[in-house]
Amino acid sequence: MTAILIVLTVVAYLALLVDWKDLIGVLGQGGWVSIVLYVVLTAFIVVILTNPDIPHIVPH
């Protein structure tokens, strides 16, 4: 359910708020690397926040 909500939020953001001409121009100049980096960082953050073992790993 959470994944569906996240996907719908991203799709709504892209559909409503992004200027597609500028986005295509930026992606053509190598901006896709930034997008990949943000996706990877987001995935790491989600894994860390949803992993139940993290509180046991982090020192107090």
C-alpha positions, -999 to 999 in steps of 0.1 A, spaced: 0 0 0 28 24 8 46 17 -24 14 24 -44 10 57 -26 46 67 -33 43 58 -70 10 77 -73 26 107 -56 56 106 -80 34 103 -110 12 132 -98 43 153 -92 57 145 -127 23 151 -144 14 183 -127 45 202 -117 73 193 -142 80 215 -172 87 187 -197 106 208 -222 131 218 -195 133 183 -181 141 168 -215 168 194 -221 184 187 -187 183 149 -193 199 154 -227 228 173 -210 235 145 -185 210 153 -158 199 117 -157 229 109 -135 215 132 -108 181 114 -110 198 80 -107 218 92 -77 187 105 -59 168 73 -66 197 52 -51 199 75 -21 162 73 -16 163 35 -18 191 34 8 171 57 32 140 36 28 159 4 35 175 18 66 143 33 80 123 1 74 149 -24 86 139 -36 121 176 -46 129 189 -10 126 182 0 163 203 -30 174 232 -21 152 235 15 160 255 21 193 237 39 221 
